[in-house]
């Protein structure tokens, strides 16, 4: 009788296990894996080891680092810009060399995002500045961060190159001709589940008490509050609704909290006894005395700064990218421990979105002028200079038997053999340049370039999209030829920079301790909390359901495991009781 009861109970419990297991969806490893910070750190360590095994001398290190980012600058853009520069100098153009063409190291970087085949600026910038791949339109987070989900950003924050540089006592700076809170620069200091949270008016009301907007993070949190030089645009995100812009006097600020963050930035520096200054025009910038200040904030426009071709070069206008680079270096070079400077040519991307090749190429050349300005001020034997892009654009360069020296912005030398109409050698895959019948280019030459010309596109879109091919990486300086070779994930770049400059987990390398080949020292996120998931220094895959927005959720596999253990315990208890 006892055995009969036991077998009946066993049957009931086993049926229950089967039913519960059947009702829970099977775990799909491909969908549930979250490649977090530790995964990408180890991924970079492996890529570093592969390259360093061929190095004859691993001792050189970079005291200084300058990272130039041409936003949207793909291979077609650099090629067309090279030709344009040569033609502006009166030559055919094809054999001209841009400054970075002479760098000894060149590589290719993959720009996909964790959840997107075609990269987007803030996610690409997170890879480029923080060393982790992340999700579309999030910034300063690893893949556990979810778009517009404030809660998800708490445990997914990752440090950046600026965090690492400041930990080593180096001065730091950001120069951009976009808004200083825009996608690319924001990855250096911000952590947000949306790149659009530039001020509090863009943050959903339910999240405002928990998640700071990017402008507030810049002036209140580390590392933003300790950045020595900040030069760019975007005053609208710093000013309250009741304040009018000093240049566009009809425009108001966008902050809803009533704060003037420019005043708050100055107040913070004064409270800490730091020599600081704020400027908002080219004339202001030219008057500063770098030897007397250690912190400089320059906000030169209400939103993005003007395209170079439209820029007012007078005292009341905007400084050029080269002007800002020179000023930044004059301050940063004072630090005997070195510096990190990031310079973004951000408006290349904007011109490409308009299918406006003239401004895109002209902005690329403006960034080259900034690279030349930097090279004139630093010693390349102790300075690592990297030039790259966050993603490409759908620009193409093609023609049929086009002769050498043909105007790069003009029509091809032959017309279409289908409709007999001319076409430009520079075309776009999609964007506002689509028309039926198609756009016929104006009869321009290299001496009469039309800066407003929209080039034809194959597919109609309101704005042209990014492109997904690899982007070039050019490098000059200590270990450049060893570290920047081959093809790698974009997230590798900041780790290679850190290795060369002895930053972050490679900070002991300059003391003769190559700690990266073994388990790295404990590395914390910028908010002081450890992040990542690993065992003995090796990355492990974590089910997305475990890292979901609701911290109390567990994976379906965990539920079944727990039920099995519970029911087996009950069965064991019954067996003991019966016997």
VENRARA-V483941 format. One record per backbone hydrogen bond with DSSP energy under -1.0 kcal/mol. CO is the residue of the C=O (numbers start at 1). NH is the residue of the N-H. E is the energy in kcal/mol with one decimal. If there is no record, write none. Layout:
CO	NH	E
CO	NH	E
This chain:
1	5	-2.1
2	6	-2.3
3	7	-2.6
4	8	-2.2
5	9	-2.6
6	10	-2.6
7	11	-2.3
8	12	-2.2
9	13	-2.6
10	14	-2.7
11	15	-2.3
12	16	-2.0
13	17	-2.3
14	18	-2.4
15	19	-2.6
16	20	-2.7
17	21	-2.6
18	22	-2.2
19	23	-1.7
28	31	-1.0
28	32	-2.2
29	33	-1.5
32	544	-1.5
34	36	-1.4
36	40	-1.7
37	41	-2.3
38	42	-2.3
39	43	-2.3
40	44	-2.0
41	45	-2.1
42	46	-2.2
43	47	-1.8
44	48	-2.5
45	49	-2.4
46	50	-2.0
47	51	-1.3
48	52	-2.8
49	53	-1.4
51	54	-1.3
52	55	-1.3
64	384	-2.6
65	341	-2.5
66	386	-2.4
67	343	-2.7
68	388	-2.4
69	345	-2.4
70	73	-2.2
72	74	-1.3
74	78	-2.1
75	79	-2.5
76	80	-2.4
77	81	-2.4
78	82	-2.2
79	83	-2.0
80	84	-2.4
81	85	-2.7
82	86	-2.1
83	87	-2.5
84	88	-2.4
86	91	-2.5
87	90	-1.5
93	96	-1.4
98	101	-1.2
99	102	-1.4
100	103	-1.2
105	475	-2.1
107	473	-2.2
108	488	-2.2
109	471	-2.1
110	490	-1.8
116	113	-2.3
120	124	-2.9
121	125	-2.8
122	126	-1.8
123	127	-1.8
124	128	-2.5
125	129	-2.7
126	130	-2.5
127	131	-1.1
129	161	-1.7
134	114	-2.7
135	138	-1.9
137	195	-1.9
139	192	-2.7
140	158	-1.9
142	145	-2.2
146	149	-2.3
150	153	-1.4
151	154	-1.4
156	142	-2.4
160	164	-2.1
161	165	-2.6
162	166	-2.5
163	167	-2.1
164	168	-1.0
165	170	-2.4
166	169	-1.6
171	340	-2.2
172	228	-1.3
172	229	-1.4
173	342	-2.1
174	231	-2.4
175	344	-2.9
177	305	-1.7
178	233	-2.5
179	182	-2.0
182	186	-2.3
185	188	-1.8
186	189	-1.2
186	190	-3.4
192	139	-2.5
193	148	-2.3
194	197	-1.5
196	198	-2.0
197	214	-2.8
198	215	-1.4
199	202	-1.6
204	207	-2.2
207	211	-3.1
213	217	-2.1
214	218	-2.0
215	219	-1.4
216	220	-2.2
217	221	-1.9
221	225	-2.8
223	226	-1.7
224	227	-1.7
228	296	-3.1
229	174	-2.6
230	298	-3.3
231	176	-2.2
232	300	-2.8
233	180	-2.5
234	237	-1.4
235	238	-2.1
235	239	-1.3
236	254	-2.5
238	261	-2.7
239	255	-2.4
240	243	-1.7
240	253	-1.1
243	253	-2.0
247	249	-1.5
248	251	-2.4
251	245	-2.7
255	241	-2.0
260	264	-1.9
261	265	-2.3
262	266	-2.1
263	267	-2.7
264	268	-2.3
265	269	-1.8
266	270	-2.3
267	271	-2.5
268	272	-1.5
269	274	-2.9
270	273	-1.4
275	294	-2.3
275	295	-1.9
277	297	-2.4
279	299	-1.8
281	285	-2.1
282	286	-2.2
289	292	-2.4
295	277	-1.7
296	230	-2.7
297	279	-2.5
298	232	-2.3
301	235	-2.6
302	236	-2.2
303	234	-1.8
307	310	-1.2
314	317	-1.7
315	283	-3.2
317	282	-2.6
320	324	-2.3
321	325	-2.0
322	326	-2.5
323	327	-2.1
324	328	-2.6
325	329	-2.4
326	330	-1.9
327	331	-1.0
328	332	-2.6
329	333	-2.5
331	334	-1.1
332	335	-1.6
335	338	-1.8
338	171	-2.1
339	65	-2.0
340	173	-1.8
341	67	-2.6
342	175	-2.6
343	69	-2.8
344	346	-1.2
345	71	-1.2
347	351	-1.9
348	352	-1.9
349	353	-2.0
350	354	-1.1
351	356	-2.6
352	355	-1.8
353	464	-2.6
355	455	-2.7
356	360	-1.7
357	361	-2.7
358	362	-2.4
359	363	-2.5
360	364	-1.5
361	365	-2.1
362	366	-1.7
363	367	-1.8
364	368	-1.8
365	369	-1.9
366	370	-1.4
367	371	-2.1
368	372	-2.4
369	373	-2.0
370	374	-2.1
371	375	-2.5
372	376	-1.5
374	377	-1.7
374	378	-1.0
379	382	-1.8
382	63	-1.4
382	64	-2.2
384	66	-2.6
385	476	-2.2
386	68	-3.3
387	474	-3.1
388	70	-2.9
392	467	-1.7
393	395	-1.2
394	429	-2.2
396	427	-1.6
403	406	-1.6
407	410	-1.2
410	425	-1.6
416	420	-1.2
421	416	-2.7
423	412	-3.3
425	398	-2.4
427	396	-3.0
428	458	-1.4
431	434	-1.2
431	461	-1.2
442	444	-1.9
445	448	-1.3
450	453	-1.6
456	428	-2.6
459	431	-1.8
465	394	-1.1
467	392	-1.0
471	109	-2.5
473	107	-2.2
474	387	-2.8
475	105	-1.6
476	385	-3.2
477	480	-2.2
479	483	-2.8
480	484	-2.4
486	108	-2.3
488	110	-2.3
489	492	-2.2
490	493	-1.3
492	496	-2.1
493	497	-2.4
494	498	-2.5
495	499	-2.1
496	500	-2.2
497	501	-2.4
498	503	-2.5
500	62	-2.7
503	506	-2.3
504	507	-1.6
506	509	-1.6
508	511	-1.5
508	513	-2.0
509	512	-2.0
513	515	-2.1
514	517	-1.3
515	518	-1.1
525	528	-2.2
529	525	-1.8
533	540	-1.4
535	538	-2.0
538	535	-2.2
543	546	-1.2
543	547	-1.3
550	553	-2.1
555	559	-1.6
556	560	-2.1
557	561	-2.4
558	562	-2.3
559	563	-2.4
560	564	-2.6
561	565	-2.1
562	566	-2.3
563	567	-2.9
564	568	-2.5
565	569	-1.8
566	570	-1.9
567	571	-2.5
568	572	-2.3
569	573	-2.2
570	574	-2.5
571	575	-2.5
572	576	-2.2
573	577	-2.4
574	578	-2.8
575	579	-2.4
